[in-house]
């Protein structure tokens, strides 16, 4: 999508979304990480999402693949080749790489219901749109943890997996992502995803923290590359880093 068309689609109040950040932040596809020891990147959405932001924040001209491998390693996120990267692993890896790269951070905080370390807790279990959007700025990064949900009944949504995204912009009724999944294609794209807020229902699944009321959670709809086995993409949690 051309920059002129993109700007026309964004609301007049979306100062952050209209910024040049959109086209400066990389949009790496996770399956470009090759090698059986890395699972050919199939579970690397977490380290890839973070690497997109770090390459931009550091203005790095180094290898993004090597940064992804570093982030996925046991001393950082400890990404599993079977189930990917949990919230605790993401926060641990981001804290360490921020310390090594920037000498620390101003803020590293989580909103959501997934299990996480107390020192990063905001005390907010339902991610707040304004807080999410406020993280899109020149010294900050936002990573969104999407839960894949299957509709089991008119009132029950069952979690069947998850995925990490890099947030790069926003508008009044949409968020803009760089999506590491090959479902989103293997070329650079600013994925404009429209959202709504759930008003009823129950979220279920095997993860700690479920079941819970669905009311208030953000559902990502048109523009989102939803996994085939799922019916909904909900924002389970969000990490914000400020340096």
Residue frames as a rotation matrix with the C-alpha (Angstrom) as fourth column:
UNK 1
0.579 0.815 0.000 0.00
0.815 -0.579 0.000 0.00
0.000 0.000 -1.000 0.00
UNK 2
-0.139 -0.654 0.743 1.43
0.596 -0.655 -0.465 3.39
0.791 0.379 0.481 -1.00
UNK 3
-0.751 -0.240 -0.616 2.15
0.656 -0.382 -0.651 6.00
-0.079 -0.892 0.445 1.66
UNK 4
-0.890 0.444 0.101 -0.31
-0.404 -0.872 0.276 8.53
0.210 0.204 0.956 0.14
UNK 5
-0.091 0.895 -0.436 -3.19
-0.206 0.411 0.888 6.03
0.974 0.170 0.147 0.21
UNK 6
-0.258 -0.072 -0.963 -2.27
0.798 0.546 -0.255 4.96
0.545 -0.834 -0.083 3.73
UNK 7
-0.963 -0.142 -0.229 -2.36
0.249 -0.790 -0.560 8.54
-0.102 -0.596 0.796 5.02
UNK 8
-0.601 0.798 0.046 -5.79
-0.570 -0.468 0.676 9.05
0.560 0.380 0.736 3.48
UNK 9
0.010 0.612 -0.790 -7.08
0.203 0.773 0.601 6.04
0.979 -0.167 -0.116 5.40
UNK 10
-0.528 -0.308 -0.791 -5.91
0.803 0.122 -0.584 7.31
0.277 -0.943 0.183 8.76
UNK 11
0.568 0.808 -0.157 -7.98
0.809 -0.514 0.286 9.65
0.150 -0.290 -0.945 10.89
UNK 12
0.398 -0.375 0.837 -7.02
0.087 -0.893 -0.442 13.29
0.913 0.249 -0.323 11.25
UNK 13
0.742 -0.050 0.669 -6.44
-0.644 -0.333 0.689 12.76
0.189 -0.942 -0.279 14.97
UNK 14
0.932 -0.350 0.089 -3.90
0.314 0.907 0.279 9.95
-0.178 -0.232 0.956 14.47
UNK 15
0.721 -0.680 -0.131 -0.69
-0.693 -0.712 -0.116 11.93
-0.015 0.174 -0.985 14.78
UNK 16
-0.053 -0.773 0.632 1.39
-0.587 0.536 0.607 8.91
-0.808 -0.339 -0.482 15.77
UNK 17
0.301 0.247 0.921 -0.08
0.405 0.841 -0.358 6.71
-0.863 0.481 0.153 13.04
UNK 18
0.985 0.109 0.135 0.69
0.169 -0.426 -0.889 9.32
-0.040 0.898 -0.438 10.36
UNK 19
0.516 -0.851 -0.095 4.34
-0.608 -0.442 0.659 9.50
-0.603 -0.282 -0.746 11.41
UNK 20
0.245 -0.546 -0.801 7.27
-0.870 0.241 -0.430 8.09
0.428 0.803 -0.416 9.50
UNK 21
-0.317 -0.372 0.872 7.59
-0.785 0.619 -0.022 5.29
-0.532 -0.692 -0.488 12.08
UNK 22
0.638 0.710 0.297 5.35
-0.420 0.645 -0.639 3.14
-0.645 0.283 0.710 9.91
UNK 23
0.962 -0.218 -0.165 7.88
-0.084 0.341 -0.936 2.82
0.260 0.914 0.310 7.13
UNK 24
0.118 -0.962 0.246 11.05
-0.853 -0.225 -0.470 2.92
0.508 -0.154 -0.847 9.24
UNK 25
-0.018 -0.075 0.997 10.26
-0.800 0.599 0.030 -0.08
-0.600 -0.797 -0.071 11.45
UNK 26
-0.814 -0.363 -0.453 11.22
-0.572 0.638 0.516 -3.40
0.102 0.679 -0.727 9.80
UNK 27
0.356 0.918 0.175 8.63
-0.894 0.389 -0.223 -6.03
-0.273 -0.077 0.959 8.94
UNK 28
-0.646 -0.739 -0.190 10.56
-0.762 0.639 0.106 -9.30
0.043 0.213 -0.976 9.17
UNK 29
0.478 0.765 -0.432 8.89
-0.722 0.622 0.302 -12.63
0.500 0.168 0.850 8.36
UNK 30
0.388 -0.331 0.860 9.63
-0.810 0.323 0.489 -15.23
-0.440 -0.887 -0.143 11.05
UNK 31
0.808 -0.030 0.588 10.12
0.166 0.970 -0.178 -18.15
-0.565 0.242 0.789 8.66
UNK 32
0.766 -0.643 -0.014 13.12
-0.281 -0.315 -0.907 -16.37
0.579 0.698 -0.422 7.13
UNK 33
0.062 -0.715 0.696 15.05
-0.975 0.107 0.196 -17.72
-0.215 -0.691 -0.690 10.14
UNK 34
0.559 0.139 -0.817 16.28
-0.577 0.773 -0.263 -20.95
0.595 0.619 0.512 8.58
UNK 35
-0.575 -0.807 -0.135 17.65
-0.539 0.498 -0.679 -24.10
0.615 -0.318 -0.721 10.23
UNK 36
0.131 0.648 -0.751 16.18
0.218 0.720 0.659 -27.10
0.967 -0.250 -0.046 12.04
UNK 37
-0.535 -0.398 -0.745 17.81
0.793 0.069 -0.606 -25.93
0.292 -0.915 0.279 15.27
UNK 38
-0.945 0.269 -0.184 15.58
-0.185 -0.908 -0.376 -22.85
-0.268 -0.321 0.908 15.05
UNK 39
-0.292 0.880 0.375 12.50
0.504 0.475 -0.721 -24.73
-0.813 -0.021 -0.582 13.84
UNK 40
-0.579 -0.031 0.814 12.78
0.785 -0.288 0.548 -22.71
0.218 0.957 0.191 10.62
UNK 41
-0.986 0.043 0.163 11.35
-0.079 -0.972 -0.221 -19.80
0.149 -0.231 0.962 12.59
UNK 42
-0.392 0.913 -0.111 7.86
0.315 0.247 0.916 -21.29
0.864 0.325 -0.385 12.85
UNK 43
0.452 0.547 -0.705 7.58
0.840 0.006 0.543 -20.33
0.301 -0.837 -0.457 16.55
UNK 44
-0.460 -0.842 -0.282 9.70
0.886 -0.456 -0.082 -17.18
-0.059 -0.287 0.956 16.42
UNK 45
0.269 0.615 0.742 6.98
0.640 -0.689 0.339 -14.49
0.720 0.383 -0.579 16.27
UNK 46
0.873 0.091 -0.479 8.00
0.465 -0.453 0.761 -13.15
-0.147 -0.887 -0.438 19.71
UNK 47
0.012 -0.947 -0.322 11.70
0.548 -0.263 0.794 -12.53
-0.837 -0.186 0.515 19.06
UNK 48
-0.467 -0.136 0.874 10.92
0.868 -0.257 0.424 -11.31
0.167 0.957 0.238 15.54
UNK 49
0.572 0.761 0.306 8.33
0.652 -0.649 0.392 -8.79
0.497 -0.024 -0.867 16.78
UNK 50
0.764 -0.349 -0.542 10.83
0.326 -0.516 0.792 -7.41
-0.557 -0.782 -0.281 19.31
UNK 51
-0.247 -0.932 0.263 13.68
0.733 -0.003 0.680 -7.38
-0.633 0.361 0.685 16.80
UNK 52
0.125 0.363 0.923 11.64
0.885 -0.462 0.061 -5.18
0.449 0.809 -0.379 14.45
UNK 53
0.946 0.315 0.080 11.45
0.235 -0.831 0.504 -2.49
0.225 -0.457 -0.860 17.12
UNK 54
0.562 -0.790 -0.245 15.06
0.309 -0.074 0.948 -2.86
-0.767 -0.609 0.202 18.26
UNK 55
-0.186 -0.617 0.765 16.46
0.964 0.037 0.264 -2.54
-0.191 0.786 0.587 14.75
UNK 56
0.333 0.409 0.850 14.56
0.600 -0.787 0.144 0.74
0.728 0.462 -0.507 14.45
UNK 57
0.989 0.097 -0.114 15.28
0.149 -0.566 0.811 2.12
0.014 -0.819 -0.574 17.93
UNK 58
0.366 -0.928 -0.072 19.02
0.336 0.059 0.940 1.46
-0.868 -0.368 0.334 17.55
UNK 59
0.720 -0.055 -0.691 19.15
-0.619 -0.500 -0.606 2.47
-0.312 0.864 -0.394 13.88
UNK 60
0.038 -0.739 0.673 21.10
-0.236 0.648 0.724 -0.75
-0.971 -0.186 -0.149 13.46
UNK 61
0.363 -0.024 -0.932 22.59
-0.931 0.030 -0.363 -1.84
0.036 0.999 -0.012 10.15
UNK 62
-0.677 -0.617 0.400 23.55
-0.667 0.745 0.020 -5.22
-0.310 -0.254 -0.916 11.57
UNK 63
-0.794 0.323 -0.515 21.96
-0.102 0.764 0.637 -8.60
0.600 0.558 -0.574 10.94
UNK 64
-0.105 0.844 0.526 18.35
-0.969 -0.205 0.136 -8.82
0.222 -0.496 0.839 12.09
UNK 65
0.527 0.267 -0.807 18.53
-0.241 0.957 0.159 -12.62
0.815 0.110 0.568 11.80
UNK 66
-0.401 -0.764 -0.505 21.36
0.364 0.372 -0.854 -12.76
0.840 -0.526 0.129 14.32
UNK 67
-0.771 0.207 0.603 19.47
-0.579 -0.623 -0.526 -10.47
0.266 -0.754 0.600 16.70
UNK 68
0.316 0.941 -0.125 16.40
-0.830 0.338 0.444 -12.73
0.460 -0.036 0.887 16.42
UNK 69
0.302 -0.285 -0.910 18.48
0.178 0.954 -0.240 -15.81
0.937 -0.089 0.339 17.24
UNK 70
-0.789 -0.609 0.079 19.99
0.089 -0.240 -0.967 -14.00
0.608 -0.756 0.243 20.23
UNK 71
-0.463 0.688 0.559 16.58
-0.861 -0.499 -0.099 -12.97
0.211 -0.527 0.823 21.54
UNK 72
0.504 0.729 -0.464 15.20
-0.632 0.677 0.377 -16.49
0.589 0.103 0.802 21.13
UNK 73
-0.233 -0.741 -0.630 18.10
-0.071 0.659 -0.749 -18.10
0.970 -0.130 -0.207 23.00
UNK 74
0.192 0.377 -0.906 17.84
0.751 0.538 0.383 -19.53
0.632 -0.754 -0.179 26.57
UNK 75
-0.580 -0.510 -0.636 19.52
0.808 -0.458 -0.370 -16.52
-0.102 -0.729 0.677 28.20
UNK 76
-0.956 0.294 0.003 16.96
-0.286 -0.932 0.223 -14.16
0.069 0.213 0.975 26.77
UNK 77
-0.158 0.987 -0.003 13.41
-0.980 -0.157 0.121 -15.27
0.119 0.022 0.993 25.80
UNK 78
-0.792 -0.212 0.573 14.06
-0.330 0.938 -0.109 -19.02
-0.514 -0.275 -0.812 25.81
UNK 79
-0.025 0.808 -0.588 11.67
-0.987 -0.113 -0.112 -19.48
-0.157 0.578 0.801 22.88
UNK 80
-0.204 0.071 0.977 10.26
-0.164 0.981 -0.105 -23.00
-0.965 -0.182 -0.188 22.59
UNK 81
-0.901 -0.151 -0.407 10.28
-0.424 0.099 0.900 -24.66
-0.096 0.984 -0.153 19.17
UNK 82
-0.730 0.680 -0.061 6.91
0.657 0.724 0.209 -26.21
0.187 0.113 -0.976 20.11
UNK 83
0.238 0.915 -0.326 4.93
0.970 -0.237 0.044 -23.44
-0.037 -0.327 -0.944 21.79
UNK 84
0.319 -0.125 0.939 6.82
0.452 -0.851 -0.267 -20.23
0.833 0.510 -0.215 21.04
UNK 85
-0.750 -0.654 0.099 7.44
0.321 -0.491 -0.810 -17.44
0.579 -0.576 0.578 23.57
UNK 86
0.184 0.807 -0.561 5.36
0.942 0.019 0.335 -16.81
0.281 -0.590 -0.757 26.68
UNK 87
0.783 0.206 0.586 4.84
0.106 -0.974 0.200 -13.43
0.612 -0.095 -0.785 28.29
UNK 88
0.862 -0.506 -0.033 7.39
0.001 -0.063 0.998 -14.14
-0.507 -0.860 -0.054 31.03
UNK 89
0.147 -0.837 0.527 10.01
0.845 0.383 0.373 -15.05
-0.514 0.390 0.764 28.43
UNK 90
0.351 0.051 0.935 9.28
0.725 -0.647 -0.237 -11.95
0.592 0.761 -0.264 26.37
UNK 91
0.945 0.072 0.319 9.64
-0.123 -0.826 0.550 -9.66
0.303 -0.559 -0.772 29.37
UNK 92
0.646 -0.760 0.072 12.84
0.253 0.302 0.919 -11.37
-0.720 -0.576 0.387 30.53
UNK 93
0.058 -0.642 0.764 14.40
0.978 0.192 0.087 -11.10
-0.202 0.742 0.639 27.10
UNK 94
0.509 0.189 0.840 13.37
0.488 -0.867 -0.101 -7.49
0.709 0.461 -0.534 26.56
UNK 95
0.987 -0.161 0.022 14.69
-0.103 -0.518 0.849 -6.46
-0.125 -0.840 -0.527 29.99
UNK 96
0.375 -0.908 0.186 18.06
0.487 0.363 0.795 -8.06
-0.789 -0.207 0.578 29.31
UNK 97
-0.028 -0.410 0.912 18.50
0.996 -0.092 -0.011 -6.76
0.088 0.908 0.411 25.76
UNK 98
0.759 0.327 0.563 17.41
0.295 -0.944 0.151 -3.26
0.580 0.052 -0.813 26.83
UNK 99
0.864 -0.488 -0.121 20.03
-0.002 -0.244 0.970 -3.29
-0.503 -0.838 -0.212 29.57
UNK 100
0.062 -0.889 0.454 22.75
0.689 0.367 0.625 -4.40
-0.722 0.274 0.635 27.19
UNK 101
-0.073 -0.028 0.997 21.70
0.965 -0.255 0.064 -2.08
0.253 0.966 0.046 24.37
UNK 102
0.298 0.334 0.894 20.46
0.238 -0.933 0.269 1.08
0.925 0.133 -0.357 26.09
UNK 103
-0.774 -0.618 0.137 21.87
-0.020 -0.193 -0.981 0.72
0.633 -0.762 0.136 29.59
UNK 104
-0.798 0.574 -0.184 18.38
0.351 0.195 -0.916 0.03
-0.490 -0.796 -0.357 30.94
UNK 105
-0.471 0.723 0.505 14.92
0.609 -0.148 0.779 1.44
0.638 0.675 -0.370 30.34
UNK 106
-0.794 0.311 0.522 12.54
-0.499 -0.824 -0.268 4.12
0.347 -0.473 0.810 31.59
UNK 107
-0.052 0.846 0.531 9.60
-0.845 0.246 -0.475 1.74
-0.532 -0.474 0.702 31.66
UNK 108
-0.794 -0.003 -0.608 8.88
-0.364 0.803 0.472 -1.89
0.487 0.596 -0.639 30.88
UNK 109
-0.595 0.695 0.404 5.27
-0.589 -0.036 -0.807 -2.71
-0.546 -0.718 0.431 31.63
UNK 110
-0.942 0.313 -0.118 2.60
0.166 0.742 0.649 -5.30
0.290 0.592 -0.752 30.85
UNK 111
-0.373 0.911 0.177 -1.18
-0.833 -0.244 -0.497 -5.09
-0.409 -0.332 0.850 30.61
UNK 112
-0.116 0.394 -0.912 -3.15
-0.690 0.629 0.359 -8.32
0.715 0.670 0.199 30.21
UNK 113
0.665 0.534 0.522 -4.18
-0.746 0.449 0.491 -11.57
0.028 -0.716 0.697 31.83
UNK 114
0.640 -0.458 -0.618 -1.27
0.064 0.832 -0.550 -13.84
0.766 0.312 0.562 30.91
UNK 115
0.821 -0.381 -0.426 1.14
0.533 0.240 0.811 -14.96
-0.207 -0.893 0.400 33.64
UNK 116
0.409 -0.706 0.579 4.00
0.241 -0.528 -0.814 -12.47
0.880 0.472 -0.045 34.08
UNK 117
-0.410 -0.680 -0.607 6.58
0.812 0.031 -0.583 -11.25
0.416 -0.732 0.539 36.60
UNK 118
0.422 0.668 -0.613 5.20
0.892 -0.429 0.146 -8.95
-0.166 -0.608 -0.777 39.29
UNK 119
-0.254 -0.605 -0.755 7.83
0.480 -0.756 0.445 -6.25
-0.840 -0.249 0.482 38.69
UNK 120
-0.985 -0.091 0.145 6.43
0.169 -0.398 0.901 -5.61
-0.025 0.913 0.408 35.22
UNK 121
-0.347 0.938 0.013 2.78
0.935 0.345 0.081 -5.65
0.071 0.040 -0.997 36.22
UNK 122
-0.808 0.213 0.549 0.54
-0.081 -0.964 0.254 -2.66
0.584 0.161 0.796 35.59
UNK 123
-0.826 0.557 0.083 -2.27
0.033 0.196 -0.980 -4.27
-0.563 -0.807 -0.181 37.57
UNK 124
-0.065 0.788 -0.613 -4.46
-0.853 -0.363 -0.375 -4.03
-0.518 0.498 0.695 34.47
UNK 125
-0.454 -0.088 0.887 -5.81
0.065 0.989 0.131 -7.34
-0.889 0.117 -0.444 33.14
UNK 126
0.489 0.610 0.624 -7.83
0.749 0.074 -0.659 -5.90
-0.448 0.789 -0.420 30.22
UNK 127
-0.550 -0.824 0.137 -5.47
0.782 -0.450 0.430 -4.00
-0.293 0.344 0.892 27.88
UNK 128
0.319 0.645 -0.694 -6.49
0.426 -0.752 -0.503 -0.37
-0.847 -0.135 -0.515 27.46
UNK 129
0.570 -0.016 0.821 -6.59
0.820 -0.046 -0.570 1.16
0.046 0.999 -0.013 23.98
UNK 130
0.935 -0.201 0.292 -5.27
-0.164 -0.976 -0.147 4.59
0.314 0.089 -0.945 24.95
UNK 131
0.527 -0.775 0.348 -2.36
-0.441 0.101 0.892 3.06
-0.726 -0.624 -0.288 26.86
UNK 132
0.302 -0.375 0.877 -1.55
0.670 0.738 0.085 0.85
-0.679 0.561 0.473 23.88
UNK 133
0.715 0.055 0.697 -1.68
0.637 -0.464 -0.616 3.71
0.289 0.884 -0.367 21.39
UNK 134
0.940 -0.330 0.086 0.40
-0.336 -0.858 0.389 6.00
-0.055 -0.394 -0.917 23.62
UNK 135
0.431 -0.816 0.385 3.34
0.112 0.472 0.874 3.63
-0.896 -0.333 0.295 23.24
UNK 136
0.417 -0.266 0.869 3.81
0.908 0.164 -0.386 4.47
-0.040 0.950 0.310 19.55
UNK 137
0.972 -0.204 -0.120 6.49
-0.199 -0.979 0.047 7.17
-0.127 -0.022 -0.992 19.75
UNK 138
0.601 -0.759 -0.252 10.14
-0.489 -0.099 -0.867 7.74
0.632 0.644 -0.431 18.96
UNK 139
-0.450 -0.817 0.361 11.60
-0.788 0.174 -0.591 6.29
0.420 -0.550 -0.722 22.18
UNK 140
-0.205 0.537 0.818 9.13
-0.722 0.481 -0.497 3.46
-0.660 -0.693 0.289 22.73
UNK 141
-0.762 0.038 -0.646 7.97
-0.472 0.650 0.596 0.09
0.442 0.759 -0.477 21.41
UNK 142
-0.076 0.826 0.559 4.76
-0.879 0.210 -0.429 -1.91
-0.472 -0.523 0.710 21.76
UNK 143
-0.857 -0.155 -0.491 4.28
-0.378 0.837 0.396 -5.65
0.350 0.525 -0.776 21.27
UNK 144
-0.043 0.966 0.254 0.81
-0.998 -0.027 -0.065 -7.11
-0.056 -0.256 0.965 21.20
UNK 145
-0.952 -0.185 0.245 0.04
-0.206 0.977 -0.064 -10.69
-0.227 -0.111 -0.967 22.23
UNK 146
-0.195 0.898 -0.394 -2.93
-0.941 -0.059 0.333 -11.94
0.276 0.436 0.857 20.23
UNK 147
-0.599 0.132 0.790 -4.88
-0.289 0.885 -0.366 -14.96
-0.747 -0.447 -0.492 21.42
UNK 148
-0.740 0.405 -0.537 -6.47
-0.471 0.257 0.844 -17.18
0.480 0.877 0.000 18.79
UNK 149
-0.638 0.591 0.493 -9.97
-0.429 0.258 -0.865 -18.16
-0.639 -0.764 0.089 19.87
UNK 150
-0.892 0.421 -0.162 -12.47
0.131 0.585 0.801 -20.70
0.432 0.693 -0.577 18.54
UNK 151
-0.391 0.840 0.377 -16.21
-0.898 -0.439 0.046 -20.06
0.204 -0.321 0.925 18.94
UNK 152
-0.993 -0.006 -0.116 -17.54
0.026 0.961 -0.276 -22.99
0.113 -0.277 -0.954 20.97
UNK 153
-0.165 0.977 -0.135 -21.02
0.979 0.145 -0.144 -21.57
-0.121 -0.156 -0.980 21.58
UNK 154
0.439 0.388 0.810 -22.78
0.565 -0.821 0.087 -18.22
0.699 0.419 -0.579 21.26
UNK 155
0.929 -0.013 0.371 -21.20
-0.268 -0.714 0.646 -17.16
0.257 -0.700 -0.667 24.54
UNK 156
0.663 -0.703 0.256 -17.93
0.047 0.380 0.924 -19.14
-0.747 -0.601 0.285 24.77
UNK 157
0.754 -0.577 -0.312 -14.62
-0.487 -0.174 -0.856 -18.41
0.440 0.798 -0.412 23.01
UNK 158
0.878 -0.447 0.174 -11.93
0.212 0.688 0.694 -21.05
-0.430 -0.572 0.699 23.60
UNK 159
0.462 -0.795 -0.392 -8.26
-0.809 -0.559 0.180 -20.10
-0.362 0.234 -0.902 23.28
UNK 160
0.936 -0.094 0.339 -6.38
0.209 0.924 -0.320 -22.34
-0.283 0.370 0.885 20.83
UNK 161
0.143 -0.948 0.285 -3.06
0.984 0.106 -0.140 -20.52
0.102 0.301 0.948 20.47
UNK 162
0.703 0.054 -0.709 -1.36
0.293 -0.931 0.219 -17.16
-0.648 -0.361 -0.671 20.34
UNK 163
0.282 -0.554 0.784 0.85
0.905 -0.117 -0.408 -14.81
0.318 0.825 0.468 18.32
UNK 164
0.063 -0.349 -0.935 3.04
0.576 -0.753 0.320 -11.71
-0.815 -0.559 0.153 18.84
UNK 165
0.502 0.160 0.850 2.83
0.813 -0.424 -0.400 -8.56
0.296 0.892 -0.343 16.68
UNK 166
-0.669 -0.658 -0.346 4.78
0.708 -0.705 -0.028 -5.30
-0.226 -0.264 0.938 16.43
UNK 167
0.539 0.831 -0.133 2.51
0.764 -0.550 -0.339 -2.28
-0.355 0.081 -0.931 16.79
UNK 168
-0.527 -0.800 0.287 3.67
0.841 -0.442 0.313 0.54
-0.124 0.407 0.905 14.49
UNK 169
-0.947 0.243 0.211 0.73
-0.179 -0.943 0.282 2.95
0.267 0.229 0.936 14.33
UNK 170
-0.559 0.810 -0.178 -2.95
0.740 0.391 -0.547 3.53
-0.374 -0.438 -0.818 15.01
UNK 171
-0.746 0.476 0.466 -6.09
-0.070 -0.752 0.655 5.45
0.663 0.456 0.594 14.12
UNK 172
-0.422 0.648 0.634 -9.37
-0.903 -0.361 -0.232 6.09
0.078 -0.671 0.737 15.86
UNK 173
0.563 0.770 0.300 -10.84
-0.765 0.623 -0.164 2.71
-0.313 -0.137 0.940 14.85
UNK 174
0.907 -0.291 -0.305 -7.79
0.064 0.810 -0.583 0.68
0.417 0.509 0.753 13.85
UNK 175
0.520 -0.845 0.128 -4.31
-0.291 -0.035 0.956 -0.42
-0.803 -0.534 -0.264 14.83
UNK 176
0.767 -0.346 -0.540 -1.41
-0.555 0.065 -0.829 -0.86
0.322 0.936 -0.142 12.42
UNK 177
0.659 -0.463 0.594 0.90
-0.235 0.623 0.746 -3.85
-0.715 -0.631 0.302 12.76
UNK 178
-0.065 -0.652 -0.756 3.96
-0.927 0.319 -0.196 -5.46
0.369 0.688 -0.625 11.31
UNK 179
0.717 0.510 0.476 2.97
-0.633 0.761 0.138 -9.12
-0.292 -0.400 0.869 11.47
UNK 180
-0.300 -0.947 0.113 5.82
-0.820 0.316 0.477 -11.69
-0.488 0.051 -0.871 11.60
UNK 181
0.053 0.373 0.927 3.61
-0.013 0.928 -0.372 -14.53
-0.999 0.007 0.054 10.33
UNK 182
-0.931 -0.341 0.130 4.00
0.093 0.125 0.988 -15.81
-0.353 0.932 -0.084 6.75
UNK 183
-0.114 0.965 0.238 0.18
0.935 0.185 -0.303 -15.57
-0.337 0.188 -0.923 6.64
UNK 184
0.548 0.286 -0.786 0.75
0.209 -0.957 -0.202 -11.82
-0.810 -0.054 -0.584 6.28
UNK 185
0.961 -0.236 0.144 3.02
0.120 -0.111 -0.987 -12.32
0.249 0.965 -0.078 3.27
UNK 186
0.396 -0.898 -0.193 6.79
0.863 0.291 0.413 -12.10
-0.314 -0.330 0.890 2.91
UNK 187
-0.333 -0.482 0.810 7.06
0.680 -0.718 -0.147 -8.47
0.653 0.502 0.567 1.76
UNK 188
-0.951 -0.115 -0.288 6.88
0.289 -0.662 -0.691 -5.24
-0.111 -0.740 0.663 3.74
UNK 189
-0.267 0.913 0.310 3.31
0.397 -0.189 0.898 -4.24
0.878 0.363 -0.312 4.63
UNK 190
-0.929 0.163 0.331 1.62
-0.365 -0.532 -0.764 -1.91
0.052 -0.831 0.554 7.11
UNK 191
-0.649 0.695 -0.310 -1.28
0.543 0.708 0.452 -4.10
0.533 0.125 -0.837 8.21
UNK 192
-0.727 0.499 0.472 -4.28
-0.613 -0.782 -0.117 -1.89
0.311 -0.374 0.874 9.01
UNK 193
-0.691 0.432 -0.580 -6.51
0.495 0.867 0.056 -3.87
0.527 -0.248 -0.813 11.39
UNK 194
-0.273 0.705 0.655 -9.92
-0.548 -0.673 0.497 -2.64
0.791 -0.223 0.570 12.52
UNK 195
-0.902 -0.137 -0.409 -11.06
0.247 0.614 -0.750 -3.51
0.354 -0.777 -0.520 16.02
UNK 196
0.178 0.895 0.409 -14.08
-0.340 -0.333 0.879 -3.66
0.923 -0.296 0.245 18.29
UNK 197
-0.759 -0.359 0.543 -14.44
-0.612 0.108 -0.783 -4.18
0.223 -0.927 -0.302 22.04
UNK 198
-0.568 0.540 -0.621 -16.31
0.324 0.841 0.434 -7.28
0.757 0.045 -0.652 23.21
UNK 199
-0.348 0.552 0.758 -19.39
-0.741 -0.657 0.138 -6.63
0.574 -0.513 0.638 25.31
UNK 200
0.501 0.566 0.655 -20.23
-0.835 0.516 0.194 -10.13
-0.228 -0.643 0.731 26.56
UNK 201
0.680 -0.165 -0.715 -19.22
-0.267 0.852 -0.451 -13.79
0.683 0.497 0.535 26.62
UNK 202
0.775 -0.451 0.443 -16.58
-0.347 0.283 0.894 -15.93
-0.529 -0.847 0.063 28.32
UNK 203
0.260 -0.791 -0.554 -12.99
-0.819 0.124 -0.560 -16.72
0.512 0.600 -0.615 27.41
UNK 204
0.836 0.020 0.549 -11.99
-0.357 0.780 0.515 -20.32
-0.418 -0.626 0.659 28.13
UNK 205
0.540 -0.687 -0.486 -8.94
-0.401 0.297 -0.866 -22.50
0.740 0.663 -0.115 27.60
UNK 206
0.668 -0.331 -0.666 -6.12
0.579 0.794 0.185 -24.36
0.468 -0.509 0.722 29.31
UNK 207
-0.299 -0.854 0.426 -3.89
0.326 -0.511 -0.795 -21.39
0.897 -0.099 0.431 30.17
UNK 208
-0.379 0.086 -0.921 -3.66
0.912 -0.131 -0.388 -20.10
-0.153 -0.988 -0.029 33.73
UNK 209
-0.879 0.128 -0.460 -5.97
-0.084 -0.990 -0.115 -17.11
-0.470 -0.063 0.880 34.02
UNK 210
-0.495 0.754 -0.433 -8.86
-0.679 -0.024 0.734 -18.72
0.543 0.657 0.523 32.13
UNK 211
-0.057 0.620 0.783 -11.82
0.910 -0.289 0.296 -18.79
0.410 0.729 -0.547 32.19
UNK 212
-0.678 -0.072 -0.731 -12.63
0.434 -0.843 -0.319 -15.10
-0.593 -0.533 0.603 32.48
UNK 213
0.449 0.877 -0.173 -15.32
0.401 -0.370 -0.838 -12.68
-0.799 0.306 -0.518 31.24
UNK 214
-0.151 -0.474 0.867 -14.75
0.986 -0.003 0.170 -11.56
-0.077 0.881 0.468 27.63
UNK 215
0.799 0.579 0.166 -16.27
0.590 -0.807 -0.030 -8.11
0.116 0.122 -0.986 28.18
UNK 216
0.804 -0.447 -0.392 -13.77
-0.222 -0.837 0.500 -5.32
-0.552 -0.315 -0.772 27.51
UNK 217
-0.089 -0.896 0.434 -11.24
0.297 0.392 0.871 -7.30
-0.951 0.207 0.231 25.48
UNK 218
0.017 -0.018 -1.000 -10.22
-0.756 -0.655 -0.001 -5.97
-0.655 0.755 -0.025 22.07
UNK 219
0.336 0.162 0.928 -11.17
0.408 0.863 -0.298 -8.11
-0.849 0.479 0.224 19.06
UNK 220
-0.458 -0.586 -0.669 -9.05
-0.436 -0.508 0.743 -7.61
-0.775 0.632 -0.023 15.93
UNK 221
0.369 0.777 0.510 -11.17
0.168 0.484 -0.859 -8.01
-0.914 0.402 0.048 12.82
UNK 222
0.948 0.083 0.308 -10.93
0.312 -0.037 -0.949 -6.76
-0.067 0.996 -0.061 9.25
UNK 223
0.618 -0.786 0.037 -7.32
-0.606 -0.505 -0.614 -6.64
0.501 0.357 -0.788 8.11
UNK 224
0.072 -0.568 0.820 -6.09
-0.885 0.343 0.315 -9.24
-0.460 -0.748 -0.478 10.63
UNK 225
-0.143 -0.208 -0.968 -4.54
-0.692 0.720 -0.053 -12.43
0.708 0.662 -0.247 9.28
UNK 226
0.250 0.365 0.897 -6.38
-0.935 0.332 0.126 -14.85
-0.252 -0.870 0.424 11.58
UNK 227
-0.798 -0.571 0.195 -5.07
-0.537 0.819 0.201 -18.38
-0.274 0.056 -0.960 11.94
UNK 228
-0.528 0.606 -0.595 -7.22
-0.500 0.344 0.795 -20.89
0.686 0.717 0.121 10.04
UNK 229
-0.509 0.299 -0.808 -8.05
0.563 0.825 -0.050 -22.91
0.651 -0.480 -0.588 13.13
UNK 230
-0.713 0.201 -0.672 -9.44
0.538 -0.458 -0.708 -19.83
-0.450 -0.866 0.219 14.92
UNK 231
0.160 0.848 0.506 -12.47
0.952 -0.269 0.149 -17.59
0.263 0.458 -0.850 14.57
UNK 232
0.962 0.207 0.179 -11.27
0.138 -0.932 0.336 -14.61
0.237 -0.298 -0.925 16.60
UNK 233
-0.151 -0.988 -0.026 -8.08
0.695 -0.087 -0.714 -12.71
0.703 -0.126 0.700 17.33
UNK 234
0.872 0.490 0.018 -8.25
0.300 -0.562 0.771 -11.07
0.388 -0.666 -0.637 20.76
UNK 235
0.027 -0.862 0.506 -5.68
-0.329 -0.486 -0.810 -8.88
0.944 -0.144 -0.297 22.48
UNK 236
0.595 0.129 -0.793 -4.68
0.559 0.643 0.524 -10.99
0.578 -0.755 0.310 25.50
UNK 237
0.570 -0.475 -0.670 -1.83
0.584 -0.340 0.738 -8.75
-0.578 -0.812 0.084 26.55
UNK 238
0.794 -0.324 0.515 0.51
0.229 -0.625 -0.747 -5.92
0.564 0.710 -0.422 25.61
UNK 239
0.268 -0.795 -0.545 4.11
0.882 -0.024 0.470 -5.08
-0.387 -0.606 0.695 26.49
UNK 240
0.910 -0.043 0.412 5.35
0.149 -0.893 -0.424 -1.47
0.387 0.447 -0.806 26.37
UNK 241
0.155 -0.930 -0.333 9.03
0.966 0.071 0.250 -0.52
-0.209 -0.360 0.909 26.49
UNK 242
0.963 -0.012 0.270 10.27
0.061 -0.964 -0.260 3.03
0.264 0.266 -0.927 26.89
UNK 243
0.282 -0.942 -0.180 13.98
0.932 0.313 -0.183 3.78
0.229 -0.116 0.966 26.72
